[in-house]
Amino acid sequence: MGKVTKRLQVLDPRGQPSGIYGRGLDPDTMPWAIHDPVNQPRASVAEFANLQMAPRLDSLEGKTVYLVSTGFAGSLEFMEELQDWFRRNMPGVKTVLRNKKTSMFTDEPELWAEIKANGDAAILGVGG
């Protein structure tokens, strides 16, 4: 008879069941020993030490604001509501809705370059 391994449900970055099953690293490890480093932040605190927030805009009138859904549960719906709010309350502000293609923890250089080239501001939403 072969070795029996316990299969455990793996949660996606939003904390929702992913439909993917993993296995413990060895039979004696606890369930929290399942690790998927793909979606985990890789930057150290030292890399962020000198970063500063962008300067505040005087006004959003005539500006382009990117609304970025990070993939967290509910973030797309929240960003759609925010886009509707801008249409109703600040029609002089152009909004561009984008979804991150990967998880909230991974870098997307192409998206950041698009925002930098075409946008004046960005709002990243996590929903809930």
GROMACS elastic network, one bead per residue, 0.5 to 0.9 nm:
[ bonds ]
;  ai    aj funct       b0    kb
    1     4     6  0.87134   500
    4    27     6  0.86476   500
    5    23     6  0.69413   500
    5    24     6  0.76441   500
    5    26     6  0.83405   500
    5    27     6  0.67431   500
    6    22     6  0.87072   500
    6    23     6  0.61655   500
    6    24     6  0.69596   500
    6    27     6  0.76677   500
    7    21     6  0.61408   500
    7    22     6  0.57924   500
    7    24     6  0.73693   500
    8    20     6  0.87419   500
    8    21     6  0.55460   500
    8    22     6  0.54435   500
    8    23     6  0.58504   500
    8    24     6  0.75398   500
    8    31     6  0.71092   500
    8    34     6  0.84209   500
    9    17     6  0.68055   500
    9    18     6  0.75858   500
    9    19     6  0.72654   500
    9    20     6  0.65130   500
    9    22     6  0.64812   500
    9    23     6  0.86230   500
   10    15     6  0.89468   500
   10    16     6  0.85999   500
   10    17     6  0.63286   500
   10    18     6  0.60316   500
   10    19     6  0.73211   500
   10    20     6  0.57637   500
   10    21     6  0.54742   500
   10    22     6  0.61518   500
   10    34     6  0.79342   500
   11    14     6  0.74893   500
   11    15     6  0.51970   500
   11    16     6  0.52587   500
   11    18     6  0.52142   500
   11    19     6  0.81067   500
   11    20     6  0.79261   500
   11    21     6  0.88979   500
   12    15     6  0.53314   500
   12    16     6  0.55076   500
   12    17     6  0.61565   500
   12    18     6  0.50863   500
   12    19     6  0.87782   500
   12    20     6  0.86987   500
   12    39     6  0.89089   500
   12   103     6  0.89237   500
   13    16     6  0.74173   500
   13    18     6  0.88561   500
   13    39     6  0.71407   500
   13    40     6  0.86871   500
   13    71     6  0.85533   500
   13    72     6  0.73953   500
   13   103     6  0.67492   500
   13   104     6  0.75932   500
   13   105     6  0.81294   500
   14    17     6  0.87024   500
   14    71     6  0.75281   500
   14    72     6  0.50930   500
   14    73     6  0.58908   500
   14   103     6  0.86212   500
   14   104     6  0.87820   500
   15    18     6  0.84490   500
   15    72     6  0.87128   500
   15    73     6  0.85179   500
   16    73     6  0.82081   500
   17    20     6  0.77352   500
   18    21     6  0.80096   500
   22    34     6  0.69776   500
   22    35     6  0.88874   500
   23    26     6  0.80726   500
   23    27     6  0.89132   500
   23    31     6  0.84025   500
   23    34     6  0.68287   500
   24    27     6  0.63764   500
   24    28     6  0.81254   500
   24    29     6  0.62384   500
   24    30     6  0.72231   500
   24    31     6  0.64252   500
   24    32     6  0.84058   500
   24    33     6  0.63277   500
   24    34     6  0.57274   500
   24    35     6  0.89799   500
   25    28     6  0.83137   500
   25    29     6  0.66008   500
   25    30     6  0.89331   500
   25    33     6  0.66660   500
   25    34     6  0.67176   500
   25    35     6  0.87620   500
   26    29     6  0.56945   500
   26    30     6  0.88980   500
   26    33     6  0.89366   500
   27    30     6  0.83024   500
   29    32     6  0.79791   500
   29    33     6  0.61633   500
   29    34     6  0.88328   500
   30    33     6  0.57283   500
   30    34     6  0.83135   500
   31    34     6  0.61637   500
   32    35     6  0.77067   500
   36    39     6  0.69618   500
   36    40     6  0.77063   500
   37    40     6  0.52492   500
   37    41     6  0.83098   500
   37    42     6  0.88073   500
   38    41     6  0.85599   500
   38   105     6  0.89047   500
   38   106     6  0.81848   500
   39    42     6  0.89907   500
   39   102     6  0.84524   500
   39   103     6  0.64018   500
   39   104     6  0.79258   500
   39   105     6  0.55731   500
   39   106     6  0.61071   500
   40   105     6  0.57650   500
   40   106     6  0.73260   500
   41    44     6  0.84861   500
   41   105     6  0.55078   500
   41   106     6  0.68876   500
   42   105     6  0.87335   500
   42   106     6  0.87511   500
   43    46     6  0.81930   500
   43    47     6  0.64095   500
   43    48     6  0.79266   500
   44    47     6  0.54382   500
   44    48     6  0.71899   500
   45    48     6  0.54056   500
   45    49     6  0.64055   500
   46    49     6  0.51428   500
   46    50     6  0.81416   500
   47    50     6  0.74467   500
   47    51     6  0.82128   500
   48    51     6  0.53962   500
   48    52     6  0.86793   500
   49    52     6  0.85628   500
   52    55     6  0.87918   500
   53    56     6  0.85169   500
   54    57     6  0.88873   500
   56    59     6  0.86393   500
   57    60     6  0.68569   500
   57   120     6  0.84031   500
   57   121     6  0.82939   500
   59    62     6  0.83679   500
   59    63     6  0.80488   500
   60    63     6  0.51781   500
   60    64     6  0.77282   500
   60    65     6  0.80027   500
   60    90     6  0.85437   500
   60    92     6  0.79875   500
   60    93     6  0.61755   500
   60   120     6  0.83921   500
   60   121     6  0.84894   500
   61    64     6  0.86652   500
   61    90     6  0.76222   500
   61    91     6  0.84355   500
   61    92     6  0.53026   500
   61    93     6  0.53998   500
   61    94     6  0.86594   500
   62    92     6  0.53571   500
   62    93     6  0.53585   500
   62    94     6  0.71145   500
   63    92     6  0.76305   500
   63    93     6  0.54244   500
   63    94     6  0.62183   500
   63    95     6  0.85202   500
   63   119     6  0.74922   500
   63   120     6  0.59064   500
   63   121     6  0.78447   500
   64    93     6  0.60747   500
   64    95     6  0.56911   500
   64    96     6  0.72828   500
   64   118     6  0.74700   500
   64   119     6  0.50089   500
   64   120     6  0.53167   500
   64   121     6  0.66193   500
   64   122     6  0.84837   500
   65    93     6  0.71318   500
   65    94     6  0.61869   500
   65    96     6  0.63261   500
   65    97     6  0.86985   500
   65   115     6  0.86516   500
   65   119     6  0.58984   500
   65   120     6  0.59523   500
   65   122     6  0.53244   500
   65   123     6  0.73445   500
   66    94     6  0.84531   500
   66    95     6  0.56886   500
   66    97     6  0.59832   500
   66    98     6  0.71393   500
   66   115     6  0.67805   500
   66   118     6  0.89739   500
   66   119     6  0.63948   500
   66   120     6  0.79676   500
   66   121     6  0.62394   500
   66   123     6  0.62126   500
   66   124     6  0.82655   500
   67    79     6  0.61204   500
   67    80     6  0.84723   500
   67    82     6  0.80997   500
   67    83     6  0.75258   500
   67    95     6  0.67595   500
   67    96     6  0.59319   500
   67    98     6  0.61723   500
   67    99     6  0.84353   500
   67   121     6  0.87893   500
   67   122     6  0.58757   500
   67   123     6  0.50068   500
   67   124     6  0.61614   500
   67   125     6  0.74241   500
   68    71     6  0.89641   500
   68    75     6  0.84437   500
   68    76     6  0.80212   500
   68    79     6  0.71211   500
   68    96     6  0.82656   500
   68    97     6  0.59942   500
   68    99     6  0.56207   500
   68   100     6  0.68644   500
   68   122     6  0.71558   500
   68   123     6  0.60573   500
   68   125     6  0.61202   500
   69    72     6  0.75022   500
   69    74     6  0.87423   500
   69    75     6  0.52372   500
   69    76     6  0.50318   500
   69    77     6  0.85042   500
   69    78     6  0.82061   500
   69    79     6  0.63994   500
   69    97     6  0.76664   500
   69    98     6  0.62443   500
   69   100     6  0.61494   500
   69   104     6  0.87469   500
   69   123     6  0.86408   500
   69   124     6  0.61461   500
   69   125     6  0.52723   500
   69   126     6  0.68530   500
   69   127     6  0.83080   500
   70    73     6  0.87875   500
   70    75     6  0.64951   500
   70    76     6  0.77445   500
   70    98     6  0.88495   500
   70    99     6  0.63675   500
   70   100     6  0.53660   500
   70   101     6  0.84227   500
   70   102     6  0.81401   500
   70   103     6  0.67138   500
   70   105     6  0.87318   500
   70   124     6  0.65321   500
   70   125     6  0.59765   500
   70   126     6  0.59295   500
   70   127     6  0.86078   500
   71    74     6  0.78934   500
   71    75     6  0.62602   500
   71    76     6  0.71067   500
   71    99     6  0.70151   500
   71   100     6  0.64430   500
   71   101     6  0.80336   500
   71   102     6  0.75745   500
   71   103     6  0.60335   500
   71   104     6  0.61774   500
   71   125     6  0.85003   500
   71   126     6  0.72531   500
   71   127     6  0.87151   500
   72    75     6  0.55030   500
   72    76     6  0.80682   500
   72   103     6  0.79107   500
   72   104     6  0.70255   500
   72   125     6  0.80047   500
   72   126     6  0.52322   500
   72   127     6  0.62710   500
   72   128     6  0.72762   500
   73    76     6  0.78119   500
   73    77     6  0.88043   500
   73   126     6  0.73378   500
   73   127     6  0.61429   500
   73   128     6  0.58829   500
   74    77     6  0.53945   500
   74    78     6  0.61600   500
   74    79     6  0.87145   500
   74   125     6  0.88832   500
   74   126     6  0.72061   500
   74   128     6  0.53036   500
   75    79     6  0.60877   500
   75    80     6  0.85594   500
   75   124     6  0.87215   500
   75   125     6  0.54140   500
   75   128     6  0.68343   500
   76    79     6  0.51170   500
   76    80     6  0.61684   500
   76    81     6  0.86530   500
   76    97     6  0.88163   500
   76    98     6  0.87876   500
   76    99     6  0.73664   500
   76   125     6  0.77575   500
   76   126     6  0.83829   500
   76   127     6  0.74111   500
   77    80     6  0.50811   500
   77    81     6  0.62772   500
   77    82     6  0.86386   500
   77   127     6  0.76682   500
   78    81     6  0.51224   500
   78    82     6  0.61888   500
   78    83     6  0.86303   500
   78   125     6  0.72628   500
   78   126     6  0.82226   500
   78   127     6  0.58241   500
   78   128     6  0.85846   500
   79    83     6  0.60505   500
   79    84     6  0.85715   500
   79    97     6  0.72913   500
   79   123     6  0.87291   500
   79   124     6  0.85402   500
   79   125     6  0.66218   500
   79   127     6  0.81564   500
   80    83     6  0.50283   500
   80    84     6  0.62859   500
   80    85     6  0.86568   500
   80    97     6  0.75935   500
   81    84     6  0.50622   500
   81    85     6  0.62150   500
   81    86     6  0.87754   500
   82    86     6  0.63298   500
   82    87     6  0.87158   500
   83    86     6  0.51743   500
   83    87     6  0.63446   500
   83    88     6  0.88158   500
   83    95     6  0.64339   500
   83    96     6  0.81547   500
   83    97     6  0.75968   500
   84    87     6  0.50305   500
   84    88     6  0.62796   500
   84    89     6  0.85539   500
   85    88     6  0.52291   500
   85    89     6  0.58723   500
   85    90     6  0.76432   500
   86    89     6  0.52153   500
   86    91     6  0.62424   500
   86    92     6  0.85458   500
   86    93     6  0.68837   500
   86    94     6  0.81971   500
   86    95     6  0.75552   500
   87    90     6  0.58568   500
   87    92     6  0.82416   500
   87    93     6  0.77604   500
   87    94     6  0.83205   500
   87    95     6  0.83707   500
   88    91     6  0.63178   500
   89    92     6  0.89342   500
   90    93     6  0.57727   500
   90    94     6  0.88184   500
   91    94     6  0.73809   500
   96   119     6  0.86087   500
   98   111     6  0.84467   500
   99   102     6  0.86866   500
  100   103     6  0.69144   500
  100   104     6  0.73294   500
  100   108     6  0.74445   500
  100   111     6  0.77567   500
  101   108     6  0.78811   500
  102   105     6  0.79913   500
  102   106     6  0.63343   500
  102   107     6  0.80427   500
  102   108     6  0.76558   500
  103   106     6  0.56406   500
  103   107     6  0.85492   500
  104   107     6  0.81018   500
  104   126     6  0.84159   500
  107   111     6  0.89487   500
  107   112     6  0.87034   500
  108   111     6  0.55274   500
  108   112     6  0.64391   500
  108   113     6  0.87517   500
  109   112     6  0.51390   500
  109   113     6  0.60350   500
  109   114     6  0.85976   500
  110   113     6  0.51117   500
  110   114     6  0.62248   500
  110   115     6  0.87215   500
  111   114     6  0.50786   500
  111   115     6  0.62541   500
  111   116     6  0.85821   500
  112   115     6  0.51054   500
  112   116     6  0.60650   500
  112   117     6  0.85529   500
  113   116     6  0.50233   500
  113   117     6  0.60188   500
  113   118     6  0.84559   500
  114   117     6  0.51709   500
  114   118     6  0.58932   500
  114   119     6  0.75370   500
  115   118     6  0.53229   500
  115   120     6  0.76796   500
  115   121     6  0.77946   500
  115   122     6  0.73425   500
  116   119     6  0.57459   500
  116   120     6  0.74357   500
  116   121     6  0.84616   500
  117   120     6  0.86262   500
  119   122     6  0.72929   500
